[in-house]
Amino acid sequence: MEKTFMEAMDFRHACKTFDDTKKISDEDMHYILEAGRKSPSSFGMEAWKFLVITNEALKAKLKPVCWDQAQITTCSHLVIVLAGINGVKPESGIPGKRFARRDMPQEKYDFYLNLYANHLSKTLSSDENIYAWTAKQTSFAAGNMMTAAAVKGIDSCPIEGFEKEGVEAILGLDTTQWQLSLVLPFGYRINPQSTQLREPFEEIVEFIK
């Protein structure tokens, strides 16, 4: 039975060990990945890619460069979230293709493309700056995937504890195109959920009238 949004938010936690005997169905995994694909992104660039790993030997190879965390090898599906690098550069032609998906006159298309290039001139000035921008956006997709998983009663754990270059090398990534942003395992918990700890609503939210 699917959970409501708030039930999913209560269910979701950073699962530290998964039951490696349980596997996520193709249908449910597609549902999770679709939540990531449909997530918002700056200028609609969708500067991300999701590598879905179920190969046990590859997961074992990645574990040492992910701080030997148990989630890497006990999860059902290991999603590697990549941040786009070259694809957001105007000269790649991809930003133009993204804008062209919307039916608009040439002058409006030129306006948006120039606005994009000028507004992001500093951001697009180096691969390091681009990574800082696109990696931040992948959190939108990752958050939506984790909540979508929780709706289905599936656990997850966002992992930033890794050796970035090590993971990229094992996966054979061309880092001029894609760089590692987040490691995101999905599966089913084997231990009871820990108590969810959050600060009171009144300390987090301030209404300005």
N, C-alpha and C positions, 0 to 999 in steps of 0.2 A: 504493500500500500504506500503510495507516494505521500510525502509529508508536505504540509503547507510551508510557505516561505519562512515564517517564524519558527516553526517546528524544526525546519532544516538548520536554521541559525543556532538553535539550542543543541541540536544533534552534532553539529560539526565541531571537531577539535583536532589538534595536531596529533594524529595517531602515530605512536612511536614504534609499534610492532604490528604487522598485519598477519592474518591467518593465511599462510602460503598454500593451504589446501583449497582455498576458495578463489574462484576466478570470476571476473566481471563479464557479463554477457556482451556480445558485439553490439546489441541494440542499446544497452545502457551506456556503453563506452562512447558510442556515436552521439548519444544524447548529451553527454558531458562535453565532448569535443565541439559539438555544435554551439554550446553555450559560449565556448571560447571564441569560435569563429565569428559569432554574431555580436561580439563585444564592441564597445565604442573605441575609437582611436583618433588621435589628433589629426585633423585634416582628412580623416577617412583613409589614412595610408595603410592601415592594417599591417604594420611593420613587424610581423611575427610569424613564427612557424612552430608547429608542434610535432616533435618526433615521438612516436609511441613505441616503446620498447617492451616486448614480452619475452625476448630471447634470454634465457636464464644465464647462459655463459657471458653474454654481454653485460647483464646487470651485475654479475659477480666481478667482472673486470672493472666496472665503474665504481664499485663500492669503496675500494681503498682511496680513490680520489674524491670521495664524498664523505670523508671523515669516518669511514667504516660504519656508517649508520645502518641499522638493521632494516629500515624502511626500504632501502634500495633493492634488497634481494628478497624480502618477504612480500612485497606488494604484488598485486596482480598485473598492473600496467604502470610502467614508469614513463611519465611524460616529460620530455626535455623541452623546455620553453626557450625558444631562440628569439633574439632581438635582431631585426633587420638593420643592415648597415648601408650597403651600396644602393639598395632599392629605394631609399628615400631621397637620394641625390637627384636633383632635376635632370642632370645630364644622363642618368640611367634610362630616362624615358618612362619610368614606372609612375612617378607622380602625375605626369600628363595623362597616362592611361587611366589612373584612378579618377581624375577630374572628368575625363571624357565619358565616364559611365553615366553621367547625368546629361540629359539633353539640354544644351544651352547654346546660344549663339557664340560665334568665334570670339567676339570682343569680350564676352563675359568669361569665356574659357581662358583667354590670355590674361585677363585681369586676375583671376584666381591663381594661375600659375605664377605670375609675377609677384603677387601678394605672398604666396607660399615661399618663394625663393628669397624675397627681400626680408620678410618677417623672421625667417629662420636662418638668415645669413651667418650668424655666429654659431648657431647650433650645428649647421651643416659644414662648418669650416674644417672639421677634423673628424676622423672615425671615433676618436675618444669622446668628443662632444655628442656625436650622433648616438653612440651607445648609451650615454647617460640619459638621453631623451627617449629612445625607443625602448630601452630596458624598463624604464619607469612605466611606460604604457602597457607593457606585458602584464603588469599587476592587475589591470582591469580584466583581462582575459582569464588570468589565473584565479582571481576571486570569483568570477562567474562560474568557472568550471568546478571549483570546490563547493560552491553552493548548489549547483546542479547535481553534483554527486550526492550531497547530503539529502537532497529531495528524494533521491532513489535509495537512501539508506546505505550509501557507499562512503567510506572514509578516505581521508587525504591528509597530506602533511606538506606544506610548502617548505622547501629546503634551500637555504642560501649558504649552507655550510659545505663548501666544496672547493677544490682547486680548479679554478676556471680553465686555465691553460691545459691542465691534465685531462679534464673531461672533453674539451675541444679536440685535443690530440687523439684521444681514443675514438671519438666519433668521426675523425677525419674531416672536421669542418674547415671550410674556406672562410677564415675570419674576416676577409674583406667583404664577404656577403652576409654572414650570420655569426653572431656571437652568443654564448650561453648567458641566459638571464636568470633562469630558475629551474630547479629540479623538483618535479611534482609527482610523487607516487600516489596511486589510488589502489584501494583494496578494501578488505573487511577486517575490522578490529578483532583481535584475539583476546584482549583484556578489557575489563569494564572501563567505561569512559571516566576520566578524571573530572573533578568538579570544575565547572567553568567559572573562572575568576575575571570579573570586570569591574571597573570603577562605577560608582553610581551615576545614573543618568544626569542628575543635577550638576555633577562635577565635570561632565564631558560636554554637555550642551548648554549654550548660552543664547538666549533669544534677544535680539537687538530690535527694539521698536522705534 
